[in-house]
């Protein structure tokens, strides 16, 4: 049932009666692996009477339905609470916390589980409660999923399975640590292994409320030594007691963590013969050990506290440490930035002191150093009630459901899933929030209406879009667009936040698609905190020369808005300028790029009206008067070519006194093609190794030719989209 009113969660009668009634839920089960029956069921909580009523559709063939109850889904002990021949049952003495009532209804060896949490959040969110479970319960289940449903191997990259694992706060000094020793990659560590499209979240107010033992992300390439395809996973709001071995590359987010100990190498696989392609950590406190990112090509770390010390912290090319306490000293590869000029941390789900599910929405902060929370304080921000203020999606919800909820004033919590849309999600009001869990994917299906994009947001204050992956199975103008063309509103008092955003062009679809720009930011005062915009260099479909014409996308990111600030920007493999910056006073802290592998020949890959080989990875237009970015890397991997394809410049900016780029690096990883210069015909070619330029500001290099850029316009939109005027 997908209409909004069917998902109302709270009814209050005269201020006394609280009844939690959510939509009917469906449980599938199989009998001897031969048949499957879907059983609808519902659970209602009456606050005044403190009783819970269950109902379900008939299953089994004869006899009574036996009802047992446990405090959690995997509770060690379920107790009998009754039996009935009817299709309904009322428990008049449930556990005090309504969310600690999981019911098994059994008949003829068929069992369904009914709970309020499952009814609210669906089948792809898994909740663990140490109060009712053994320490090893959560780890064993998560690792079983990692091993059995393809979350760890190569096929995991393209699965549509999505899942989030949420841990309730520890009680009475208990932890979720099963014990162990050594680095998280070792069998003796008994680590939780987090796979593709998976998320770990703590449901406490502060990270130390949920104590885990060890976490490991296992690479599947080169016998475990290569994590360059270890994508799409996240962890937040937990404490790691023994070892955090975050062996990852792009689209991997670690936030709001307390790390008591970590192995010498953050990407430890038992030896030092490891390589990865970058990642993101923010708002985290390491208490005892300075981690080492050895083996990583690059990394962005924001507002993180490290123990004091002077030891190297690893990395090969481009390491940016922003707003950190005790970061490494500055050198050619390390760029410490003293403060984070403006930031709002990502909202997160938690259980408040009243036992209700809430979403914490942090406040904006300026010039911040260190973490946003303390051992006893959730931080500065607003708390929203999930049930009354949010619409909780489940896989199968449509663009109609989501857009109707937004129009009704609800924020949107995307439970893990693969959301197939027939039209864009339209964010058209101030302070609206889209928050995804478990790398929820918003996918455009091939229909005649899907010619615009996955999400567009109007030019409104305070919009937040977080934790979503945009896919395209259809040709579109954009994948995500922020603000209408020509947007002029000043949002400096309540900026727009985009955080943990992935846009993926290609990799999974079998038909030809053409997208003009993966993301366009037209609004002013937008803050972006961790993007991976990716035209896929590999996928489940045949690659090689076919990819150049099948997976078409000109630009990864176009910025026309003023005062846009981006942290942790990863943009790769697009076919023209990968980042095109037209707005004033833009700032980027950390940029990672690889050019397209598959440009077929130089004639088909030349910029500035054919005068210049290839396209710069980061292009600031000649019309821009003020811009400043720091920590920029572009790495040549031009392998799918005729052997004679190069690009002239890694970066291009106007020779202007208030336009500058700092700490730029280019190199060649593979293939015959080279980046011939770092910036504006200066810095040297990757044919002779790594090239660096510390600062380019109104330099003596060759200014790029003036160009007229063809951008998407109102004429690009289909008639059914009502654009804001």
Secondary structure, DSSP 8 states (H G I E B T S, - for coil): --SGGGG--EEEETTTEEEEE---EEEEEEETTTEEEEEEEEEEEETTTTEEEEEE---SSSS-EEEEEESSTT-S--EEEEEESSSEEEESS--SSGGG-EEEEEETTEEEEE-HHHHHH-TTEEEE-TTTS-THHHHHHHHHHHHHTTSSSGGGGG----EEEEE----TT--S-----S-TTSGGG--EE--TTEEEEE-SSSGGGSEEEEEE----BGGGTB-TT--SEEEES-EEEEEEE----SSEEEES-EES---SBTT-SSSS--BB---EEES-EE-S---B-TTBSEEEEES-B--S-------SSEEEEES-BS-----SSEEEES-EEEEE---EEEE-TTS-EEEEEE-EEEEE-S-S--SS---SEEEEEHHHHEEEE-TT--HHHHHHHHHTT-EEEE-SSEEEESS-EEE-STT-EEEEEEEEEEEE-SSTT-SS-SEEE-S-TT-EEEEEEEEESS-EEEEEEES-TT-----TTS-EEEEEEEEEESSS-SS-EEEEEEEEE-SSSEEEEEEEEEE-SS-SS--THHHHHHEEEEEEEEE-SSS-EEEEEEEE--SS-SEEE-SSSEEEEEEEEE--S----GGGSEETTTTEEB--SEEE-TT---EEEEEEEEEEEE-SS-S---EEEEEE----TTEEEEEEEEEEEEES--EEEEETTBS--GGGS-EEEEEEES-SS------------GGGS-TT-----
